[in-house]
C-alpha cells in the first residue's frame, strides 16, 4: 500500500514521472524541486524508509535561520523522484515544469509524528533544520541557528 496515493494520482502512460517503486537503501538523501505548476512552489523531499517523504513549500525552504515557512505534506514519492526533472503534461496531476533546485544528503537526528530534526548537506542548503507538525497535513520548516 506504500505509494498507493502516488500511483492513483498519475497516469504513467502520459507522465514522465517515475513509477511507484519502493527502494530501501542505506542512504539519506534529499531533493528540493522548483515546481512551476498552477502555483509556483518548491517540493522538499527526504529519503526515509524506501520512499521520499514530501512537502510542498509555497515560499521555498529557508536558507537563513529562524525564517518559518509553511510546508504542506503531500503523498510519499518514489526514491527515483530524487533525479526527476521535466515537464508534467497538461491535464495530468501536478502539470508543469519540475527542475532540481538543490540536492544532497541529510543526517536525521530525531523523527516523531510531530517533529523531524535533521541536518542538510546540499549545494545550497546546509545546516540544521526542523519540520514541526502543526495540524492535519500542515508543517512548519525552519533553519536553526
N, C-alpha and C positions, 0 to 999 in steps of 0.2 A: 504493500500500500504506500510505501515511500515513493514520492514523486508522482503520486496519482493525480493530485490537483494540477501540477505542472502539465502532465500528459493530457488531461481533459480540456485544458485551455488552448491547446495547439493542434494544428493540422500539419503533420510533419511532411506531407507531400506538397505543402505550399510554403513552408517557412524553412529557412536555412539553419534554424536553431538546433542545438544538439539534442539527440534523442534522450529519453529519460532512463539513464542507466546509473545505478548506484556504484560508485568506485571507492572502496575503502583503501586509503593509503596511510602511510605514517607521516604525511606531510601536513603542514599547517599553512595554507596559502590563502591569500585574499585577492580580490579584484574590486576596483571601482570603475564602473562603466558609465560614460556620459550617454544618456538616452534621450534622443530627440523624438519623443512620441507626441501624443496630443498635448502634453505639457513637458517642457524640459525638466529633467530630474537626473539624479545620479543613483545608480544601483550599487549598493555596498554588499559584498558577499564574503562570507567566511567559510572556509572548508572545515566542516565538523561532521563526524560520523558518516562519511561517504557521500555527503551532499554539500551544497552551498546554502547555508542559512543566509537569507536575503532580506534586504530592506531597501525601500525607495526613499531617498533623501532629497526632498524638493530643492533645498538650497545648497546641497553638496556637503561632503564630510568636512568639518572644520580643520583648518591647517594650523590654527593658533589655539592656545589654551583658553578654557572657560567660555568658549562660544558654544552655546547649546543649540542643537538643531533637531527638528523632528525627523524621526526615522520610522517609516511605516513598514512593518513586517509584511512580506509577501510570501508566496509559496516557495518552498525549497526548490533549488535548481540543480541540475546535474553538474558534477565536477568539471565536465568538459566546457561548461559555460565560462570557466576561467579564461579561455582563449577566444571567446566569441566576439567578433566584430562583424558588422554587416548591416544590411537593410532587411527589416522585417516588413513584408509586403502589406500594402493597404488591405484592409478587411480582415487582417489577422490580429490576434491579441498582441498588444504592445507594438503595433505598427509604427515604424520609424527607424531612424539610424542609430546604431549602437557602436560606440568606439571605446576602447580601453583608455581610461584616464590615468589610472595608476594600478600597479600590481606589485606583489611581493610576498613576504612571509609574515606570519604573526606568531606571537607567543601567548598562549592562553593562561591567565593567572587564576581566574575564577569564573565559573558558569553556574548560575542558578536560574530558576524560572523568572526571576526579577532583575537579574544583573549579569552582564558579561564584561569582564575586566581583562584587557589584553594590550599587548604592545605590537605596533605595526612597524615593519621594516620594509618600506616601499621606496620607489624612486622619488615620490612627492611627499607621501605621508610617513612620518617617522615619529615614534613616541608612544606614550601610554594613553589609551582611550578607554572609555566606559560607555556601554549601552545600558540604559535603565528602562525597564518596562513600566509604563505608566498606566495604561488601560487597553483592553481589547488588543488590537494589533499595533498600538502606538508605543513607540520608544523614544527616548532622547539619547542622542550621541554627542559626546564632547571629548576633547583632548584635555588630559590632566596637566597640571603644572609640572 
